[in-house]
């Protein structure tokens, strides 16, 4: 949501954010100490917070995360980081990065082999991304998570698949969770070699997926034989592509309840809901997921409203809707983080001499507290 504050009040909020860790501020305009996230990481020590202001940041090399840090942007529509090296825009290379969190960022693979997130280090565990967007580059997954000892937690995230012969999310091999996420393909996925989430080898940990929407896939899951049982509740898959479409391969004994998909795609689990027509306020099957235009709120009268697991409630206390805006923590549009950001400051007058009073107002944003 948007809030309005004076420039001074917004500045006070920024400066008072953390008394227990050093805040490393990154600004595209040079207003902060650093102009690139990688430079802030190099200076930071474990426990620090890196604040990345609105802007577009170009990283020639991957940001190799070797410390446990908190990364906060101004929202995925405001803070964009492009990477042009192999592997990932953000790459996890050390066990010391375990427990790092990311919020309000858009990570864009700008070159061949460049994923948004990449983790192949077995001992880098428990990475959480909240309200982030991930875009894969050419010939790569949007997220590559092949580590056998590292869990991944995505909350209120959007994952965009851009190359037909790879997966949206490769892994996570050690399991983890997706909650209130969107995993969409913006190309025609290749049957038999491209999934929304999965891997060609057995996972070592369970995967839990709640209130997530999958768009334009031939098969959603590819969970290799021998993987632990999954938990799949209140998810919706729509706009399946190609022939032989299905939810894919899912481990036996998995808990699958109150999921939804169109007629013609075999049901999974119990209490399955058939979607009779496009249930979303604005989703064009010919365009796929369009940033800033697609609206996955449910249209009035949709049979996915109040149709989820009765043990899960929406924010208002009613039975959960199926999809990304259902449940106690619905998707936050544009990835707006909890942290208060000023995204536009206006000075009146805008040209002044020494000693002239200035009235500064700021248009800001902050996510739900």
N, C-alpha and C positions, 0 to 999 in steps of 0.2 A: 504494500500500500504506500501512498505518498503522504508525507507529512511536511509541514511548513515550519521553518524555524529561522530565527535571526542568524546571521553569519557568526556572531560571537558565541551564541548558544551551541551551534553546530561544532565550532572549534573546541569548545569546552568539552563536549561529548567525546570528540576524537582524542583529546589529550588525556582524558580520565579513564580511557578504556581499560587499561591494565596497570595495576600497581606492582605486580609480581613478576613481570617479564618485560624485556626491552621490546619496544615496538619499532619495527623497521618499515619506514614509509617509502613506497615507490610511487613516483608521479611521472607521467609522460611529459609534463610541462617543465619539470625540473624543480617543482615546489617542494619535493621531498628530498631525502638524503640520497636516494637512488633513482635511476631512470630505467632500470631493468630488474625484473624479479630475480634473475640469476645473480646479480650483484648483491642484492639484499640477502639472498641465501648464503653467499660466500662470507658475509660479515656476521651473520646470525650465529647464535649458539643455541643448543638444545633448550626448548621451552619458550623461545621467543615467538612473537607474532609478526608476520609480514602482511602489511596492509598495502594493497595494490589499487591505486585510484583509477577512475575512469580513463579509458584510453586503449589504444592498440599497441601491443608490445611485440617486437620481432626478436625472437631468440634464434641466433644462427645455430647454436648447439643445444642439445637436450639439457634441461635443468636436472642435474644429477642430485637427487635429494639424499643427503647423508645424515640428517639430523631430524629429531622430532620437533616439528614446528606447526604452528597454526597459520594457515594462509587464508586471507579474507579479501575478496574483491567487492565491487559495488553492485554486482549482479551480472548475469551472463550476457546481458545486452549492453553493458557498460564497460566491463573489463575483459578484454580479449587478448589472449597470448597465442601467437603463432610460433610453431617450431619447424625448423627445416633440416634437422639432422635425422639420422635413422633412429629407430626404436620409439621414443616418445617425447612429447613436449615436456611432460614431467616423467622422469624415470627414477625408480627406486633402486638404489644400488647397495644399500647397507642396512644391517639389522638396526642400527641406531636411528633409522627413520621410522621404525615401528611406532604406531599410535599417532601419526601425523593426520591432520584434518585440513580439508579444503572447503571453501564456501564462496559462492557468488562469483565464479569464474567461468569463462568459456575458453577451452583448450582446443586449439585447431591444428591438426597435422597439415602442414603446408607443403610437404614434399613426399616423395615416394618412401614408403616404409615408416611413416611417422604417425604414431597413434597419439591420442590425447593423453592417456595414462599408460604406463608400461612398467610391469614388475616381473622380472625373471629371477629375482633373488629369493631363495627359499626361506630365509629367516627374516625378511622384512614383512611384518604381519600387521593386521588390524589397521588398514588405511581406510579413512572415512571421507567421502565426498558428499556434501550437502548443497543442493541448489546450484549444481554446476551443469554445464553443457560440454559434451565431448564430440568432436568431429574428427574422423579418421582421414588420413591423406590417401594418396594413390597406393593401391596394392597393400593396404594394411587395415587391421581392425580399428575401430574407434577406441577400444580399450583392449590391450593385450595383457592378460593376467595369468601367465603360465607358471608362476611360482608354486611349488608344491607345499610350501609352509606359510603362505601369506593369504589371509582372508581379506575380502574387499566388501565394504559396506557403502551402498549408494542410496541416498535418501533425497527424494525430490529432484532427481537429475534427468536430463534429456541426453540420449545417446543417438547420434546420427551416423548411419552406415552409408558409405559412399563408393564402395568398390565391390562388384558382384561376387567375386570368388573368395571373399574372406568373411569373417563373422562380425556382427555388431560388437559383441563382447567375447573375446577368446578366453575361456575359463569362466569364472575363477576356479583354478584347479583345487584350491583348498577350501572352497565354499565361501559363503558369506551371505549377504542379503541385498535385495532390491526392494525398496518401499516407495510407493507413489512415484514411479519413474515412467518415462516414455522411452521405448527402444524402437526406432523407426529406420527403415531402409529407404533411401532416396534413389536407389537404382533397382533394377530387376535382379533379385538374389538368384544365385545359381543353384538349382535343385541338386541336393546331394553334397554340396560343398560350401554352403553358406547358411548360417543360423543366426538368430537374434542373440542367443547366448549358448555357449557350449564349447566342447573341446573333443578332439579325436582320441584322447587318452582319459583313463579313469580319474575321477576327482578323489581327493583325500578327505574332503570335508563336505557337509551338507549345504545345500543351497535353499534359502527361503525367499519367496517372491510374493509380495502382497500389493494389491491395488496398482498394478502396473499395466500399461497398455502397450501392445505390440502391433506395429503397423507395417504392412507391405512385406510380409515374409512368406516364403514357401514352406518353411518349417521353423517353429519357434525355438524349441530346445534340441540340443544334441548332447545328451548326458551318456557318456560311454559306459558300457557294461562293467559292472563291479563298483560303480559309484554309490555313495550313501544315498538313502532316500531323501527326496526333496519335500518341501512344504510349499504348496502353490494355492493361494487363496485370494479371491476377489479380483482376479486378473481378467483382462479382455484382450482378445486378438481379433483384428479386423483387417480387411483389404488384403486377403491372402493373394499371393502372386504365383502364376504358373500352374502346371498340372501336378497331381499327386500331393496336394497341400495337406498339412496336418500340424498338430501341435509338436510333432517330432518325437524323439526318444526320451523317455522319462524313467527313472529307476523304479523297479517294482517296490511295492509297499510305501510309495510316496503318498503323502496326505494332499489330496487335490479336491477342493471344495469351492462351490459357488464361482467357478470360472465361466467365461462367456465367449462365444464365437459364432460366426455366421452358419446358417444351414449349409450342409454339404461338407463340412469339416467335422470329422469324428469327435464326439464329446470325450472329455477326460474327467475322471473322478465322479464325485457325487454332486447332486443339486446343480447340474449344468444348465446354463441359460443360453438359449438360442437367440442371436441378435437378428431381428427380421429385416432391418435396413440401417443405413448410416445413423448411428446414435449421437453423433457429435454436432455441436453448434456450428463448427466450420472445419471440415476436413474434406479436401478434394482428392479423390482416389487417383485422378490423373496427374496431380501435382505432388502427391505424397506430403511429407511433413514440411511446411513452409514456415520458417522462423518469423515470428511477428504476426503471422496471419492465421495459422492453424489454431483452433480453439477446441480443446477436448473436453470442455464442459458438456454435460449431457443435455440434449434437447428435452423440452417439456414433454412428458408422456412416455419417455423412454422406459423400456422394461428393465433397464439396469439401475434405475433409481430405487433406493431402499430395498435392493434385491441381494445384497451381499450377506456374508455370514452374520447371523443375528447376534453373535457374541462380540461383533466389532461395531462400534457406533461412530457416526459422523460427529463433527465438532458440535453441532446443535443438539446432539443426544438422540437423534433418530437412527434407525438401522442404517448400516453403511451402504452407500452406493458402490457399485462395481466401477473400477477405473481410478484414474489418477487423482480425482477430486473427492474420493471417498475415504472414509476412515478418519481417525482422530488427528492426522497430520497431512492434510491435503497438499498437493503440489502448489508451490508458490510461483506465480507467474514471473517470468524474467529472472528467476533465481535471486530475488532480493534477499540479502542476508539479514541476520539480526542486528548487525552492526550499523549504526547510523552514518549515512553518507550524505554530504552535500554534492549534488550533481550539477547545480547551476547557481552561480552567485552573480547578482546584479548590483552594481554601484550607481548611486544617483547623487551628484552628477558623475559621469564616467570620465571626465577630464577635470582635474582639480589642481590648484596650486598649493604650495606649502601652507599648512594651517587651516585649509578649508575643510569644514566638517563633511563627512561622507556617510550616507545612509546605505548600509550594505544589507541586503536580504538574500537568503539562500532558499532554493527549492531542494528539499532533501527527501530521502527515502530510508525506511527501516522496516524490516520484516517483523512478523509477530513475535512478541516476547513471551 
